[in-house]
Amino acid sequence: MQTGESQLTLDRVVAGYGKMTILNGTSASIRRAAITTVIGPNGAGKSTMFKTVFGLLPVRSGTVTFDGRDVTNFSPRRLLDAGMVYIPQGRNIFPELSVRHNLELGGVALSHQSALPGRLADIMQRFPMLKEKADRQASTLSGGQQKILEVARGLLLDPKLVLIDEPSIGLSPLMVQEVFSIMKGLRDQGVTFLLIEQNAKQTLQISDYGLVLEQGQTRIEASAAEILGDPRIAQLFLGGGLSGGLAQSEQVA
């Protein structure tokens, strides 16, 4: 593993919904074994970027490269097999099933089902709370615990890259810190994280790099510290554009 080298690259990617173009030639280089936060105003293309990378939206032009391999328009299943996991915004658990069964369903995507018991044991050891509550219905978990379950289910596949849309939404400050601490620990073990986060300032403080999208294009790509120190970011959070005014929002983040 070489930290600092690019693991995921977007090269002039164009994508959108129907006749609407959201990503308008987006380019980015996501570093291996690092946490990168994508920020920008509503309609900038953040969630669209994640869906396009993960094969949920077609790439109209441009390329997506993962681990040195062209994965443009790969299906989500092929990307899972390649080591990429996507955790979308909102709750994505089966509330009436037990914690254990939620994890086992995540393991359906494992190429070799014989590896599932070992992966489950590893996840239970990594997340003692899930082991303690393994036989409880997932609906009985707090919002933060449900988010940890989602992250753990993704990690069951032993991914190289995890895309997470709004990891802290609806969580208490204490649970936010726990989720972020888990991500930092996994980053230190070689897992790459690409995040979208409403509380951008807080997330940049635990990130290594930041990426600013505006009008479907990358405007800033730098270390998180550099972005936090850039006075233009405050203007962006207040609704102003980096170049003097945002385009009208497409209302598709």
Secondary structure in CASP SS format (residue, H / E / C, confidence):
PFRMAT SS
TARGET T0000
AUTHOR 0000-0000-0000
METHOD secondary structure of the structure
MODEL  1
M C 1.00
Q C 1.00
T C 1.00
G C 1.00
E C 1.00
S E 1.00
Q E 1.00
L E 1.00
T E 1.00
L E 1.00
D E 1.00
R E 1.00
V E 1.00
V E 1.00
A E 1.00
G E 1.00
Y E 1.00
G C 1.00
K C 1.00
M E 1.00
T E 1.00
I E 1.00
L E 1.00
N E 1.00
G E 1.00
T E 1.00
S E 1.00
A E 1.00
S E 1.00
I E 1.00
R E 1.00
R C 1.00
A C 1.00
A C 1.00
I E 1.00
T E 1.00
T E 1.00
V E 1.00
I E 1.00
G C 1.00
P C 1.00
N C 1.00
G C 1.00
A C 1.00
G C 1.00
K H 1.00
S H 1.00
T H 1.00
M H 1.00
F H 1.00
K H 1.00
T H 1.00
V H 1.00
F C 1.00
G C 1.00
L C 1.00
L C 1.00
P C 1.00
V C 1.00
R C 1.00
S E 1.00
G E 1.00
T E 1.00
V E 1.00
T E 1.00
F E 1.00
D C 1.00
G C 1.00
R E 1.00
D E 1.00
V C 1.00
T C 1.00
N C 1.00
F C 1.00
S C 1.00
P H 1.00
R H 1.00
R H 1.00
L H 1.00
L H 1.00
D H 1.00
A H 1.00
G C 1.00
M E 1.00
V E 1.00
Y E 1.00
I E 1.00
P C 1.00
Q C 1.00
G C 1.00
R C 1.00
N C 1.00
I C 1.00
F C 1.00
P C 1.00
E C 1.00
L C 1.00
S E 1.00
V H 1.00
R H 1.00
H H 1.00
N H 1.00
L H 1.00
E H 1.00
L H 1.00
G H 1.00
G H 1.00
V H 1.00
A H 1.00
L C 1.00
S C 1.00
H C 1.00
Q H 1.00
S H 1.00
A H 1.00
L H 1.00
P H 1.00
G H 1.00
R H 1.00
L H 1.00
A H 1.00
D H 1.00
I H 1.00
M H 1.00
Q H 1.00
R H 1.00
F C 1.00
P H 1.00
M H 1.00
L H 1.00
K H 1.00
E H 1.00
K C 1.00
A C 1.00
D C 1.00
R C 1.00
Q E 1.00
A H 1.00
S H 1.00
T H 1.00
L C 1.00
S C 1.00
G H 1.00
G H 1.00
Q H 1.00
Q H 1.00
K H 1.00
I H 1.00
L H 1.00
E H 1.00
V H 1.00
A H 1.00
R H 1.00
G H 1.00
L H 1.00
L C 1.00
L C 1.00
D C 1.00
P C 1.00
K C 1.00
L E 1.00
V E 1.00
L E 1.00
I E 1.00
D E 1.00
E C 1.00
P C 1.00
S C 1.00
I C 1.00
G C 1.00
L C 1.00
S C 1.00
P H 1.00
L H 1.00
M H 1.00
V H 1.00
Q H 1.00
E H 1.00
V H 1.00
F H 1.00
S H 1.00
I H 1.00
M H 1.00
K H 1.00
G H 1.00
L H 1.00
R H 1.00
D H 1.00
Q C 1.00
G C 1.00
V C 1.00
T E 1.00
F E 1.00
L E 1.00
L E 1.00
I E 1.00
E C 1.00
Q C 1.00
N C 1.00
A H 1.00
K H 1.00
Q H 1.00
T H 1.00
L H 1.00
Q C 1.00
I C 1.00
S C 1.00
D C 1.00
Y E 1.00
G E 1.00
L E 1.00
V E 1.00
L E 1.00
E E 1.00
Q C 1.00
G C 1.00
Q E 1.00
T E 1.00
R E 1.00
I E 1.00
E E 1.00
A E 1.00
S E 1.00
A H 1.00
A H 1.00
E H 1.00
I H 1.00
L H 1.00
G C 1.00
D C 1.00
P H 1.00
R H 1.00
I H 1.00
A H 1.00
Q H 1.00
L H 1.00
F H 1.00
L C 1.00
G C 1.00
G C 1.00
G C 1.00
L C 1.00
S C 1.00
G C 1.00
G C 1.00
L C 1.00
A C 1.00
Q C 1.00
S C 1.00
E C 1.00
Q C 1.00
V C 1.00
A C 1.00
END
